[in-house]
Amino acid sequence: MKLDILYFAWLRERIGLPRETVETDAPTVAALVEELRAREERYALAFSDLAAVRVAIDQELRDFDASLEGAREIAFFPPMTGG
């Protein structure tokens, strides 16, 4: 499947891209992250601490074990704080 992936804040800075389109057969977000980590060191660094990363599938906050079936867009971002 083809997915649009969006990176925000320090994830975008570490990876060096605001967005990209990837072709994947990953069944879950966690599997997608493993594919990304294996691509290059910059992805491994960005996803080195998943406790500091949140994910949304088609603009809905989800867990890393969520299925990618039918997904079109994945967004990765740091936890949000109030203020």
HTML snippet that shows the backbone in 3Dmol.js (N, CA, C, O; Angstrom):
<script src="https://3Dmol.org/build/3Dmol-min.js"></script>
<div id="view" style="width:600px;height:400px;position:relative"></div>
<script>
const pdb = `
ATOM      1  N   MET A   1       0.834  -1.176   0.000  1.00  0.00           N
ATOM      2  CA  MET A   1       0.000   0.000   0.000  1.00  0.00           C
ATOM      3  C   MET A   1       0.876   1.236   0.000  1.00  0.00           C
ATOM      4  O   MET A   1       2.025   1.193   0.439  1.00  0.00           O
ATOM      5  N   LYS A   2       0.338   2.323  -0.487  1.00  0.00           N
ATOM      6  CA  LYS A   2       1.042   3.588  -0.534  1.00  0.00           C
ATOM      7  C   LYS A   2       0.513   4.469   0.595  1.00  0.00           C
ATOM      8  O   LYS A   2      -0.697   4.652   0.732  1.00  0.00           O
ATOM      9  N   LEU A   3       1.434   5.019   1.412  1.00  0.00           N
ATOM     10  CA  LEU A   3       1.064   5.869   2.542  1.00  0.00           C
ATOM     11  C   LEU A   3       1.784   7.203   2.462  1.00  0.00           C
ATOM     12  O   LEU A   3       2.962   7.267   2.113  1.00  0.00           O
ATOM     13  N   ASP A   4       1.065   8.263   2.788  1.00  0.00           N
ATOM     14  CA  ASP A   4       1.692   9.564   2.989  1.00  0.00           C
ATOM     15  C   ASP A   4       2.076   9.633   4.458  1.00  0.00           C
ATOM     16  O   ASP A   4       1.242   9.413   5.337  1.00  0.00           O
ATOM     17  N   ILE A   5       3.345   9.941   4.723  1.00  0.00           N
ATOM     18  CA  ILE A   5       3.820  10.035   6.097  1.00  0.00           C
ATOM     19  C   ILE A   5       4.231  11.476   6.360  1.00  0.00           C
ATOM     20  O   ILE A   5       4.990  12.075   5.599  1.00  0.00           O
ATOM     21  N   LEU A   6       3.711  12.018   7.459  1.00  0.00           N
ATOM     22  CA  LEU A   6       4.019  13.386   7.870  1.00  0.00           C
ATOM     23  C   LEU A   6       4.856  13.338   9.138  1.00  0.00           C
ATOM     24  O   LEU A   6       4.587  12.544  10.039  1.00  0.00           O
ATOM     25  N   TYR A   7       5.877  14.196   9.206  1.00  0.00           N
ATOM     26  CA  TYR A   7       6.739  14.290  10.379  1.00  0.00           C
ATOM     27  C   TYR A   7       6.656  15.710  10.926  1.00  0.00           C
ATOM     28  O   TYR A   7       6.723  16.678  10.169  1.00  0.00           O
ATOM     29  N   PHE A   8       6.510  15.829  12.240  1.00  0.00           N
ATOM     30  CA  PHE A   8       6.377  17.136  12.864  1.00  0.00           C
ATOM     31  C   PHE A   8       7.454  17.368  13.919  1.00  0.00           C
ATOM     32  O   PHE A   8       7.993  16.427  14.501  1.00  0.00           O
ATOM     33  N   ALA A   9       7.752  18.641  14.149  1.00  0.00           N
ATOM     34  CA  ALA A   9       8.654  19.103  15.202  1.00  0.00           C
ATOM     35  C   ALA A   9      10.038  18.459  15.061  1.00  0.00           C
ATOM     36  O   ALA A   9      10.598  18.438  13.965  1.00  0.00           O
ATOM     37  N   TRP A  10      10.593  17.932  16.163  1.00  0.00           N
ATOM     38  CA  TRP A  10      11.955  17.395  16.132  1.00  0.00           C
ATOM     39  C   TRP A  10      12.075  16.135  15.283  1.00  0.00           C
ATOM     40  O   TRP A  10      13.173  15.808  14.832  1.00  0.00           O
ATOM     41  N   LEU A  11      10.973  15.419  15.053  1.00  0.00           N
ATOM     42  CA  LEU A  11      11.029  14.268  14.142  1.00  0.00           C
ATOM     43  C   LEU A  11      11.346  14.752  12.725  1.00  0.00           C
ATOM     44  O   LEU A  11      12.166  14.153  12.029  1.00  0.00           O
ATOM     45  N   ARG A  12      10.702  15.822  12.311  1.00  0.00           N
ATOM     46  CA  ARG A  12      10.970  16.405  10.984  1.00  0.00           C
ATOM     47  C   ARG A  12      12.423  16.867  10.897  1.00  0.00           C
ATOM     48  O   ARG A  12      13.077  16.676   9.872  1.00  0.00           O
ATOM     49  N   GLU A  13      12.926  17.475  11.970  1.00  0.00           N
ATOM     50  CA  GLU A  13      14.307  17.950  11.968  1.00  0.00           C
ATOM     51  C   GLU A  13      15.298  16.793  11.870  1.00  0.00           C
ATOM     52  O   GLU A  13      16.268  16.875  11.117  1.00  0.00           O
ATOM     53  N   ARG A  14      15.066  15.728  12.614  1.00  0.00           N
ATOM     54  CA  ARG A  14      15.994  14.591  12.600  1.00  0.00           C
ATOM     55  C   ARG A  14      15.965  13.835  11.273  1.00  0.00           C
ATOM     56  O   ARG A  14      17.005  13.402  10.777  1.00  0.00           O
ATOM     57  N   ILE A  15      14.784  13.681  10.708  1.00  0.00           N
ATOM     58  CA  ILE A  15      14.657  12.941   9.449  1.00  0.00           C
ATOM     59  C   ILE A  15      15.016  13.821   8.254  1.00  0.00           C
ATOM     60  O   ILE A  15      15.521  13.335   7.241  1.00  0.00           O
ATOM     61  N   GLY A  16      14.751  15.116   8.383  1.00  0.00           N
ATOM     62  CA  GLY A  16      15.102  16.041   7.307  1.00  0.00           C
ATOM     63  C   GLY A  16      14.029  16.213   6.257  1.00  0.00           C
ATOM     64  O   GLY A  16      14.277  16.788   5.197  1.00  0.00           O
ATOM     65  N   LEU A  17      12.823  15.714   6.548  1.00  0.00           N
ATOM     66  CA  LEU A  17      11.701  15.819   5.611  1.00  0.00           C
ATOM     67  C   LEU A  17      10.426  16.164   6.374  1.00  0.00           C
ATOM     68  O   LEU A  17      10.223  15.670   7.483  1.00  0.00           O
ATOM     69  N   PRO A  18       9.565  17.002   5.799  1.00  0.00           N
ATOM     70  CA  PRO A  18       8.273  17.237   6.441  1.00  0.00           C
ATOM     71  C   PRO A  18       7.262  16.144   6.106  1.00  0.00           C
ATOM     72  O   PRO A  18       6.330  15.892   6.870  1.00  0.00           O
ATOM     73  N   ARG A  19       7.456  15.496   4.951  1.00  0.00           N
ATOM     74  CA  ARG A  19       6.530  14.448   4.501  1.00  0.00           C
ATOM     75  C   ARG A  19       7.185  13.615   3.417  1.00  0.00           C
ATOM     76  O   ARG A  19       8.136  14.046   2.765  1.00  0.00           O
ATOM     77  N   GLU A  20       6.661  12.417   3.238  1.00  0.00           N
ATOM     78  CA  GLU A  20       7.099  11.557   2.149  1.00  0.00           C
ATOM     79  C   GLU A  20       6.007  10.531   1.880  1.00  0.00           C
ATOM     80  O   GLU A  20       5.135  10.299   2.718  1.00  0.00           O
ATOM     81  N   THR A  21       6.063   9.931   0.721  1.00  0.00           N
ATOM     82  CA  THR A  21       5.163   8.843   0.367  1.00  0.00           C
ATOM     83  C   THR A  21       5.986   7.563   0.314  1.00  0.00           C
ATOM     84  O   THR A  21       7.032   7.509  -0.333  1.00  0.00           O
ATOM     85  N   VAL A  22       5.500   6.537   1.001  1.00  0.00           N
ATOM     86  CA  VAL A  22       6.224   5.262   1.025  1.00  0.00           C
ATOM     87  C   VAL A  22       5.303   4.140   0.572  1.00  0.00           C
ATOM     88  O   VAL A  22       4.082   4.202   0.716  1.00  0.00           O
ATOM     89  N   GLU A  23       5.927   3.129   0.030  1.00  0.00           N
ATOM     90  CA  GLU A  23       5.225   1.894  -0.354  1.00  0.00           C
ATOM     91  C   GLU A  23       5.574   0.869   0.720  1.00  0.00           C
ATOM     92  O   GLU A  23       6.754   0.636   0.982  1.00  0.00           O
ATOM     93  N   THR A  24       4.577   0.256   1.342  1.00  0.00           N
ATOM     94  CA  THR A  24       4.831  -0.678   2.429  1.00  0.00           C
ATOM     95  C   THR A  24       3.789  -1.789   2.460  1.00  0.00           C
ATOM     96  O   THR A  24       2.672  -1.633   1.967  1.00  0.00           O
ATOM     97  N   ASP A  25       4.177  -2.903   3.047  1.00  0.00           N
ATOM     98  CA  ASP A  25       3.255  -3.989   3.338  1.00  0.00           C
ATOM     99  C   ASP A  25       3.097  -4.160   4.845  1.00  0.00           C
ATOM    100  O   ASP A  25       2.545  -5.159   5.305  1.00  0.00           O
ATOM    101  N   ALA A  26       3.580  -3.190   5.609  1.00  0.00           N
ATOM    102  CA  ALA A  26       3.514  -3.274   7.070  1.00  0.00           C
ATOM    103  C   ALA A  26       2.063  -3.370   7.528  1.00  0.00           C
ATOM    104  O   ALA A  26       1.225  -2.583   7.089  1.00  0.00           O
ATOM    105  N   PRO A  27       1.756  -4.325   8.408  1.00  0.00           N
ATOM    106  CA  PRO A  27       0.377  -4.477   8.878  1.00  0.00           C
ATOM    107  C   PRO A  27      -0.003  -3.509  10.001  1.00  0.00           C
ATOM    108  O   PRO A  27      -1.183  -3.226  10.208  1.00  0.00           O
ATOM    109  N   THR A  28       1.001  -3.002  10.723  1.00  0.00           N
ATOM    110  CA  THR A  28       0.742  -2.115  11.867  1.00  0.00           C
ATOM    111  C   THR A  28       1.683  -0.919  11.828  1.00  0.00           C
ATOM    112  O   THR A  28       2.654  -0.895  11.071  1.00  0.00           O
ATOM    113  N   VAL A  29       1.377   0.069  12.657  1.00  0.00           N
ATOM    114  CA  VAL A  29       2.259   1.224  12.778  1.00  0.00           C
ATOM    115  C   VAL A  29       3.633   0.777  13.269  1.00  0.00           C
ATOM    116  O   VAL A  29       4.651   1.239  12.756  1.00  0.00           O
ATOM    117  N   ALA A  30       3.672  -0.112  14.251  1.00  0.00           N
ATOM    118  CA  ALA A  30       4.949  -0.594  14.788  1.00  0.00           C
ATOM    119  C   ALA A  30       5.804  -1.232  13.689  1.00  0.00           C
ATOM    120  O   ALA A  30       7.014  -1.009  13.644  1.00  0.00           O
ATOM    121  N   ALA A  31       5.201  -2.007  12.824  1.00  0.00           N
ATOM    122  CA  ALA A  31       5.935  -2.635  11.723  1.00  0.00           C
ATOM    123  C   ALA A  31       6.437  -1.580  10.737  1.00  0.00           C
ATOM    124  O   ALA A  31       7.539  -1.708  10.203  1.00  0.00           O
ATOM    125  N   LEU A  32       5.646  -0.550  10.496  1.00  0.00           N
ATOM    126  CA  LEU A  32       6.069   0.546   9.626  1.00  0.00           C
ATOM    127  C   LEU A  32       7.274   1.255  10.236  1.00  0.00           C
ATOM    128  O   LEU A  32       8.236   1.566   9.533  1.00  0.00           O
ATOM    129  N   VAL A  33       7.224   1.508  11.525  1.00  0.00           N
ATOM    130  CA  VAL A  33       8.343   2.168  12.202  1.00  0.00           C
ATOM    131  C   VAL A  33       9.614   1.325  12.070  1.00  0.00           C
ATOM    132  O   VAL A  33      10.695   1.872  11.852  1.00  0.00           O
ATOM    133  N   GLU A  34       9.497   0.013  12.198  1.00  0.00           N
ATOM    134  CA  GLU A  34      10.665  -0.861  12.038  1.00  0.00           C
ATOM    135  C   GLU A  34      11.227  -0.762  10.621  1.00  0.00           C
ATOM    136  O   GLU A  34      12.444  -0.745  10.437  1.00  0.00           O
ATOM    137  N   GLU A  35      10.354  -0.697   9.628  1.00  0.00           N
ATOM    138  CA  GLU A  35      10.818  -0.522   8.243  1.00  0.00           C
ATOM    139  C   GLU A  35      11.557   0.801   8.091  1.00  0.00           C
ATOM    140  O   GLU A  35      12.615   0.866   7.465  1.00  0.00           O
ATOM    141  N   LEU A  36      10.989   1.852   8.668  1.00  0.00           N
ATOM    142  CA  LEU A  36      11.617   3.163   8.566  1.00  0.00           C
ATOM    143  C   LEU A  36      12.965   3.185   9.282  1.00  0.00           C
ATOM    144  O   LEU A  36      13.941   3.719   8.755  1.00  0.00           O
ATOM    145  N   ARG A  37      13.021   2.612  10.474  1.00  0.00           N
ATOM    146  CA  ARG A  37      14.285   2.558  11.230  1.00  0.00           C
ATOM    147  C   ARG A  37      15.391   1.876  10.425  1.00  0.00           C
ATOM    148  O   ARG A  37      16.553   2.277  10.489  1.00  0.00           O
ATOM    149  N   ALA A  38      15.024   0.854   9.677  1.00  0.00           N
ATOM    150  CA  ALA A  38      16.009   0.086   8.908  1.00  0.00           C
ATOM    151  C   ALA A  38      16.498   0.831   7.664  1.00  0.00           C
ATOM    152  O   ALA A  38      17.502   0.436   7.071  1.00  0.00           O
ATOM    153  N   ARG A  39      15.817   1.884   7.263  1.00  0.00           N
ATOM    154  CA  ARG A  39      16.183   2.599   6.042  1.00  0.00           C
ATOM    155  C   ARG A  39      17.520   3.318   6.159  1.00  0.00           C
ATOM    156  O   ARG A  39      18.418   3.136   5.337  1.00  0.00           O
ATOM    157  N   GLU A  40      17.632   4.145   7.208  1.00  0.00           N
ATOM    158  CA  GLU A  40      18.817   4.992   7.379  1.00  0.00           C
ATOM    159  C   GLU A  40      18.959   5.349   8.852  1.00  0.00           C
ATOM    160  O   GLU A  40      18.012   5.238   9.630  1.00  0.00           O
ATOM    161  N   GLU A  41      20.145   5.775   9.211  1.00  0.00           N
ATOM    162  CA  GLU A  41      20.438   6.145  10.595  1.00  0.00           C
ATOM    163  C   GLU A  41      19.540   7.290  11.090  1.00  0.00           C
ATOM    164  O   GLU A  41      19.153   7.312  12.259  1.00  0.00           O
ATOM    165  N   ARG A  42      19.212   8.231  10.209  1.00  0.00           N
ATOM    166  CA  ARG A  42      18.387   9.369  10.642  1.00  0.00           C
ATOM    167  C   ARG A  42      17.003   8.912  11.108  1.00  0.00           C
ATOM    168  O   ARG A  42      16.444   9.497  12.036  1.00  0.00           O
ATOM    169  N   TYR A  43      16.445   7.880  10.479  1.00  0.00           N
ATOM    170  CA  TYR A  43      15.162   7.332  10.916  1.00  0.00           C
ATOM    171  C   TYR A  43      15.327   6.574  12.226  1.00  0.00           C
ATOM    172  O   TYR A  43      14.488   6.678  13.121  1.00  0.00           O
ATOM    173  N   ALA A  44      16.418   5.808  12.337  1.00  0.00           N
ATOM    174  CA  ALA A  44      16.682   5.072  13.581  1.00  0.00           C
ATOM    175  C   ALA A  44      16.794   6.046  14.745  1.00  0.00           C
ATOM    176  O   ALA A  44      16.272   5.776  15.827  1.00  0.00           O
ATOM    177  N   LEU A  45      17.464   7.167  14.539  1.00  0.00           N
ATOM    178  CA  LEU A  45      17.600   8.180  15.583  1.00  0.00           C
ATOM    179  C   LEU A  45      16.243   8.799  15.924  1.00  0.00           C
ATOM    180  O   LEU A  45      15.909   8.953  17.098  1.00  0.00           O
ATOM    181  N   ALA A  46      15.476   9.146  14.916  1.00  0.00           N
ATOM    182  CA  ALA A  46      14.176   9.782  15.152  1.00  0.00           C
ATOM    183  C   ALA A  46      13.219   8.875  15.915  1.00  0.00           C
ATOM    184  O   ALA A  46      12.436   9.348  16.739  1.00  0.00           O
ATOM    185  N   PHE A  47      13.280   7.578  15.645  1.00  0.00           N
ATOM    186  CA  PHE A  47      12.368   6.630  16.282  1.00  0.00           C
ATOM    187  C   PHE A  47      13.049   5.798  17.372  1.00  0.00           C
ATOM    188  O   PHE A  47      12.603   4.693  17.679  1.00  0.00           O
ATOM    189  N   SER A  48      14.116   6.320  17.950  1.00  0.00           N
ATOM    190  CA  SER A  48      14.853   5.566  18.964  1.00  0.00           C
ATOM    191  C   SER A  48      14.096   5.454  20.287  1.00  0.00           C
ATOM    192  O   SER A  48      14.308   4.497  21.031  1.00  0.00           O
ATOM    193  N   ASP A  49      13.225   6.405  20.592  1.00  0.00           N
ATOM    194  CA  ASP A  49      12.456   6.385  21.844  1.00  0.00           C
ATOM    195  C   ASP A  49      10.980   6.594  21.518  1.00  0.00           C
ATOM    196  O   ASP A  49      10.513   7.731  21.451  1.00  0.00           O
ATOM    197  N   LEU A  50      10.253   5.512  21.316  1.00  0.00           N
ATOM    198  CA  LEU A  50       8.839   5.631  20.923  1.00  0.00           C
ATOM    199  C   LEU A  50       7.957   6.183  22.029  1.00  0.00           C
ATOM    200  O   LEU A  50       6.828   6.597  21.764  1.00  0.00           O
ATOM    201  N   ALA A  51       8.447   6.197  23.267  1.00  0.00           N
ATOM    202  CA  ALA A  51       7.681   6.811  24.354  1.00  0.00           C
ATOM    203  C   ALA A  51       7.553   8.325  24.131  1.00  0.00           C
ATOM    204  O   ALA A  51       6.673   8.970  24.700  1.00  0.00           O
ATOM    205  N   ALA A  52       8.433   8.879  23.306  1.00  0.00           N
ATOM    206  CA  ALA A  52       8.419  10.311  23.023  1.00  0.00           C
ATOM    207  C   ALA A  52       7.767  10.630  21.679  1.00  0.00           C
ATOM    208  O   ALA A  52       7.898  11.744  21.173  1.00  0.00           O
ATOM    209  N   VAL A  53       7.062   9.651  21.099  1.00  0.00           N
ATOM    210  CA  VAL A  53       6.441   9.836  19.779  1.00  0.00           C
ATOM    211  C   VAL A  53       4.969   9.446  19.852  1.00  0.00           C
ATOM    212  O   VAL A  53       4.609   8.442  20.465  1.00  0.00           O
ATOM    213  N   ARG A  54       4.140  10.240  19.228  1.00  0.00           N
ATOM    214  CA  ARG A  54       2.721   9.921  19.081  1.00  0.00           C
ATOM    215  C   ARG A  54       2.450   9.705  17.596  1.00  0.00           C
ATOM    216  O   ARG A  54       3.206  10.158  16.737  1.00  0.00           O
ATOM    217  N   VAL A  55       1.354   9.003  17.315  1.00  0.00           N
ATOM    218  CA  VAL A  55       1.024   8.702  15.923  1.00  0.00           C
ATOM    219  C   VAL A  55      -0.466   8.923  15.691  1.00  0.00           C
ATOM    220  O   VAL A  55      -1.296   8.666  16.562  1.00  0.00           O
ATOM    221  N   ALA A  56      -0.777   9.404  14.502  1.00  0.00           N
ATOM    222  CA  ALA A  56      -2.171   9.542  14.070  1.00  0.00           C
ATOM    223  C   ALA A  56      -2.314   8.850  12.722  1.00  0.00           C
ATOM    224  O   ALA A  56      -1.463   8.984  11.843  1.00  0.00           O
ATOM    225  N   ILE A  57      -3.396   8.115  12.579  1.00  0.00           N
ATOM    226  CA  ILE A  57      -3.734   7.483  11.310  1.00  0.00           C
ATOM    227  C   ILE A  57      -4.942   8.216  10.762  1.00  0.00           C
ATOM    228  O   ILE A  57      -5.994   8.266  11.400  1.00  0.00           O
ATOM    229  N   ASP A  58      -4.788   8.782   9.581  1.00  0.00           N
ATOM    230  CA  ASP A  58      -5.858   9.572   8.959  1.00  0.00           C
ATOM    231  C   ASP A  58      -6.458  10.566   9.954  1.00  0.00           C
ATOM    232  O   ASP A  58      -7.676  10.686  10.081  1.00  0.00           O
ATOM    233  N   GLN A  59      -5.564  11.278  10.658  1.00  0.00           N
ATOM    234  CA  GLN A  59      -5.879  12.365  11.585  1.00  0.00           C
ATOM    235  C   GLN A  59      -6.599  11.909  12.855  1.00  0.00           C
ATOM    236  O   GLN A  59      -7.270  12.704  13.513  1.00  0.00           O
ATOM    237  N   GLU A  60      -6.457  10.625  13.197  1.00  0.00           N
ATOM    238  CA  GLU A  60      -7.026  10.093  14.438  1.00  0.00           C
ATOM    239  C   GLU A  60      -5.901   9.503  15.278  1.00  0.00           C
ATOM    240  O   GLU A  60      -5.171   8.630  14.809  1.00  0.00           O
ATOM    241  N   LEU A  61      -5.753   9.972  16.514  1.00  0.00           N
ATOM    242  CA  LEU A  61      -4.703   9.493  17.400  1.00  0.00           C
ATOM    243  C   LEU A  61      -4.855   8.001  17.643  1.00  0.00           C
ATOM    244  O   LEU A  61      -5.937   7.527  17.988  1.00  0.00           O
ATOM    245  N   ARG A  62      -3.763   7.258  17.461  1.00  0.00           N
ATOM    246  CA  ARG A  62      -3.802   5.800  17.585  1.00  0.00           C
ATOM    247  C   ARG A  62      -2.564   5.310  18.325  1.00  0.00           C
ATOM    248  O   ARG A  62      -1.646   6.082  18.599  1.00  0.00           O
ATOM    249  N   ASP A  63      -2.548   4.002  18.650  1.00  0.00           N
ATOM    250  CA  ASP A  63      -1.405   3.356  19.276  1.00  0.00           C
ATOM    251  C   ASP A  63      -0.524   2.729  18.194  1.00  0.00           C
ATOM    252  O   ASP A  63      -0.938   2.592  17.043  1.00  0.00           O
ATOM    253  N   PHE A  64       0.690   2.353  18.580  1.00  0.00           N
ATOM    254  CA  PHE A  64       1.622   1.771  17.626  1.00  0.00           C
ATOM    255  C   PHE A  64       1.213   0.375  17.170  1.00  0.00           C
ATOM    256  O   PHE A  64       1.701  -0.105  16.146  1.00  0.00           O
ATOM    257  N   ASP A  65       0.329  -0.280  17.908  1.00  0.00           N
ATOM    258  CA  ASP A  65      -0.134  -1.604  17.483  1.00  0.00           C
ATOM    259  C   ASP A  65      -1.359  -1.523  16.561  1.00  0.00           C
ATOM    260  O   ASP A  65      -1.931  -2.551  16.196  1.00  0.00           O
ATOM    261  N   ALA A  66      -1.752  -0.319  16.191  1.00  0.00           N
ATOM    262  CA  ALA A  66      -2.926  -0.126  15.322  1.00  0.00           C
ATOM    263  C   ALA A  66      -2.661  -0.640  13.911  1.00  0.00           C
ATOM    264  O   ALA A  66      -1.550  -0.536  13.391  1.00  0.00           O
ATOM    265  N   SER A  67      -3.695  -1.191  13.311  1.00  0.00           N
ATOM    266  CA  SER A  67      -3.628  -1.692  11.946  1.00  0.00           C
ATOM    267  C   SER A  67      -3.535  -0.545  10.945  1.00  0.00           C
ATOM    268  O   SER A  67      -4.121   0.519  11.144  1.00  0.00           O
ATOM    269  N   LEU A  68      -2.795  -0.776   9.873  1.00  0.00           N
ATOM    270  CA  LEU A  68      -2.697   0.203   8.789  1.00  0.00           C
ATOM    271  C   LEU A  68      -3.687  -0.085   7.656  1.00  0.00           C
ATOM    272  O   LEU A  68      -3.706   0.626   6.651  1.00  0.00           O
ATOM    273  N   GLU A  69      -4.492  -1.104   7.816  1.00  0.00           N
ATOM    274  CA  GLU A  69      -5.441  -1.465   6.764  1.00  0.00           C
ATOM    275  C   GLU A  69      -6.341  -0.277   6.427  1.00  0.00           C
ATOM    276  O   GLU A  69      -7.003   0.279   7.304  1.00  0.00           O
ATOM    277  N   GLY A  70      -6.357   0.099   5.171  1.00  0.00           N
ATOM    278  CA  GLY A  70      -7.190   1.193   4.694  1.00  0.00           C
ATOM    279  C   GLY A  70      -6.643   2.580   4.977  1.00  0.00           C
ATOM    280  O   GLY A  70      -7.268   3.571   4.601  1.00  0.00           O
ATOM    281  N   ALA A  71      -5.497   2.677   5.629  1.00  0.00           N
ATOM    282  CA  ALA A  71      -4.918   3.986   5.973  1.00  0.00           C
ATOM    283  C   ALA A  71      -4.386   4.686   4.728  1.00  0.00           C
ATOM    284  O   ALA A  71      -3.940   4.046   3.775  1.00  0.00           O
ATOM    285  N   ARG A  72      -4.445   6.010   4.762  1.00  0.00           N
ATOM    286  CA  ARG A  72      -3.900   6.827   3.685  1.00  0.00           C
ATOM    287  C   ARG A  72      -2.780   7.730   4.178  1.00  0.00           C
ATOM    288  O   ARG A  72      -1.826   8.008   3.452  1.00  0.00           O
ATOM    289  N   GLU A  73      -2.907   8.194   5.443  1.00  0.00           N
ATOM    290  CA  GLU A  73      -1.950   9.150   5.978  1.00  0.00           C
ATOM    291  C   GLU A  73      -1.554   8.769   7.401  1.00  0.00           C
ATOM    292  O   GLU A  73      -2.404   8.442   8.229  1.00  0.00           O
ATOM    293  N   ILE A  74      -0.256   8.816   7.670  1.00  0.00           N
ATOM    294  CA  ILE A  74       0.287   8.560   8.998  1.00  0.00           C
ATOM    295  C   ILE A  74       1.059   9.805   9.415  1.00  0.00           C
ATOM    296  O   ILE A  74       1.876  10.317   8.650  1.00  0.00           O
ATOM    297  N   ALA A  75       0.806  10.288  10.612  1.00  0.00           N
ATOM    298  CA  ALA A  75       1.535  11.452  11.124  1.00  0.00           C
ATOM    299  C   ALA A  75       2.255  11.060  12.406  1.00  0.00           C
ATOM    300  O   ALA A  75       1.674  10.433  13.291  1.00  0.00           O
ATOM    301  N   PHE A  76       3.527  11.437  12.495  1.00  0.00           N
ATOM    302  CA  PHE A  76       4.325  11.208  13.691  1.00  0.00           C
ATOM    303  C   PHE A  76       4.678  12.554  14.295  1.00  0.00           C
ATOM    304  O   PHE A  76       5.081  13.471  13.580  1.00  0.00           O
ATOM    305  N   PHE A  77       4.528  12.680  15.622  1.00  0.00           N
ATOM    306  CA  PHE A  77       4.760  13.954  16.297  1.00  0.00           C
ATOM    307  C   PHE A  77       5.053  13.711  17.773  1.00  0.00           C
ATOM    308  O   PHE A  77       4.703  12.660  18.311  1.00  0.00           O
ATOM    309  N   PRO A  78       5.697  14.682  18.435  1.00  0.00           N
ATOM    310  CA  PRO A  78       5.949  14.538  19.862  1.00  0.00           C
ATOM    311  C   PRO A  78       4.658  14.759  20.656  1.00  0.00           C
ATOM    312  O   PRO A  78       3.692  15.313  20.133  1.00  0.00           O
ATOM    313  N   PRO A  79       4.645  14.325  21.918  1.00  0.00           N
ATOM    314  CA  PRO A  79       3.455  14.571  22.752  1.00  0.00           C
ATOM    315  C   PRO A  79       3.174  16.074  22.821  1.00  0.00           C
ATOM    316  O   PRO A  79       4.094  16.892  22.806  1.00  0.00           O
ATOM    317  N   MET A  80       1.915  16.412  22.896  1.00  0.00           N
ATOM    318  CA  MET A  80       1.518  17.814  22.979  1.00  0.00           C
ATOM    319  C   MET A  80       1.364  18.215  24.435  1.00  0.00           C
ATOM    320  O   MET A  80       0.972  17.407  25.277  1.00  0.00           O
ATOM    321  N   THR A  81       1.675  19.459  24.719  1.00  0.00           N
ATOM    322  CA  THR A  81       1.505  19.959  26.073  1.00  0.00           C
ATOM    323  C   THR A  81       0.547  21.126  26.062  1.00  0.00           C
ATOM    324  O   THR A  81       0.410  21.822  25.056  1.00  0.00           O
ATOM    325  N   GLY A  82      -0.102  21.333  27.163  1.00  0.00           N
ATOM    326  CA  GLY A  82      -1.022  22.470  27.282  1.00  0.00           C
ATOM    327  C   GLY A  82      -0.265  23.719  27.660  1.00  0.00           C
ATOM    328  O   GLY A  82       0.928  23.681  27.962  1.00  0.00           O
ATOM    329  N   GLY A  83      -0.982  24.829  27.640  1.00  0.00           N
ATOM    330  CA  GLY A  83      -0.283  26.042  28.022  1.00  0.00           C
ATOM    331  C   GLY A  83      -1.138  27.242  27.979  1.00  0.00           C
ATOM    332  O   GLY A  83      -0.674  28.342  28.279  1.00  0.00           O
TER     333      GLY A  83
END
`;
const viewer = $3Dmol.createViewer("view");
viewer.addModel(pdb, "pdb");
viewer.setStyle({}, {cartoon: {color: "spectrum"}});
viewer.zoomTo();
viewer.render();
</script>
